[in-house]
Amino acid sequence: MHQLICTREKAEAANFNFELEVQGFLRNWICQNQGETLLRFDQSLDEYVSNNALRDFFLHSVHPLKQLLQQNAIACHLGRCADEVYFDPTSGDPLLAPAEQRIYNLAHRMDSEQMHVPFRSVQPVKQTEAGDTADIATYPAESETIRYNSGNHFTSRPANGNVFDENSKQCVAKSAGNLNVIFERGFLEDRLHDIKQRMIALHEAGAQGYQYFVICSRHSPKEGHFGASLVIMDPLNPHFPIRVLVCDTLLKDLPNHPRWWNHFIAEYANVFGEAIGEVIEDLSHPLQKVNVKGDNPYRHDWDCPYYVTSMTNALADIVVSDPDLMVNGSLKEVHDAMKALMQDYYHTDQTIKDRQDIKETNRLKRWNSGLEVIRDLLTDVASNSSYQV
């Protein structure tokens, strides 16, 4: 991960030019769609462009974000890399142009999951009618808890799904041979049932050789926290694992365990029986230690998917490079091998990186998750000529 070095002055200049591009686009749209300017009322053209034209465009257009992305200058700005963005040194928030923030907020109101660009919009109740981010003093009285827990960084279910799909795509691509990376929506117990059924089928087919299952999933409907696991199975005994290693992001000093430990145990026991509790080993990493007392609590939700993806990738890579280590290696040996691969979060001497370095790494990953959605939409635009302004 490289250092983010865009200056505020450079970002403001780019944002100013973007404002001009959006205004020009809206003026052209108004000329061609006079019958759809319902929110203009008695405003002058300049006032309408400044206040309500973008909202009218979103209300009266099919796939408005995709239509905007057909404009090269607009697409270049929305799809810019993180080193062209200024991030506030205190909050970590990107400096967005006013029209850009409106676009993300208005897109958040759309039904399409693709329209929800992760980490760049706020809840509709925290928006003005025009799509600006409202002053916190105007938030509904009953939103105090939401305000505290998610601030102006709310990620909707569709946006969370987009982040999950992005991480899933890169991890599942590692599946090959006897390595199976399972990175699916749903919960851990569902995935364990899937594994057991697959092993029964392999047993009946007379298959031989260990199967390695790397799982990334939420724990359960009750506890939605993400975790990673490695389950090693032998087709000769499809009902009970050879070894189970589970990874959380809140490693405690043994014999204590992370507070989600009981959920790991319960979900495994529901599939493999109570004896599995004697087999499960704690391979957690102290990545959430960078979130100290006083941090906004929503930052855990921001960072957790990236921590667990890093652990999932490391487990998969070790299975490929040294499967014997996964079967016979000590917990410390496996843990150290993971740290050597998790270079976003560990130094080469295997000490965890400084809090500020990890925060910057995750900030870049969050921006790139939004970039992934924008680029998917751009691919859609390029391949489908039916999207026309």
C-alpha angles and dihedrals in degrees: 000000000000128000115269105233108164110134123228091241093055092047092048091051091051090047091051091053090047090054089055092049093051092047090051091049092050093049090054091047091051092052091053097040108040091149093060099054092100096148096054096088108159096337122127116245092258092050092047093050090049096045119024113000096094091050090050089050091054093046095051103035133086109232094352096184091053090049091052090050090060087073106086098213092047092047092049092053097044090045097046121133124252093256088066092056128083113222121201106248093221105040099022090228118150116241103242127186112251091246090047092054089049091052093053093044094048091045088053088063092058123099096230114099090215090061092066104091107197120248096358105089142052132225115283090245088060094053131087117237089261091055100257120137104262125232109267090238089067096055116118113272092238091058096077093109093045090046091055097043101042107016111185092327102082116158115199125220091259091050091049087049091053090053090048092050091050093052092041093055094056095044100043089053087073093065112115138139110343093350114097117183109198111194105157139140112263132057140304096255091054090053093048091053088051091053093049093051091048092051092050088054091049090048091052089048090054095244120169134199132058120291119214119209119190109192131194115182147122113277101236144316087270095049112030097184117131121243139168130224140183115211117186114198135183116212088218088067107029095169101064133035126243090218138354124199118182127195127206129167098235105069114186128196107272136281082039119075136202114283090252091059094101090056091055090050095046096048093048091046091053089061106029102024134253094295090072088078088075092054103046114100126198111238096164126151125219094233095131088058086089088068102078132184109292095036117126105264094227089069089077090060090048095053106032097081090054094047092051092045089054091051091047092051091048093051091049093048093051092050088056097044102035115008091165089063089057092051102039108012123109119254090252092051092052092044092052091047089054092050091053088058097041095075094156089069107023134057120232089261086059096246114134115261123252117280092246093051092052092047090053092048091053092045089057092047091052092051091048091052088060089044090054091057092047091050092048088053090048090053089051091050093049094049099042116062092187090082103088133155 
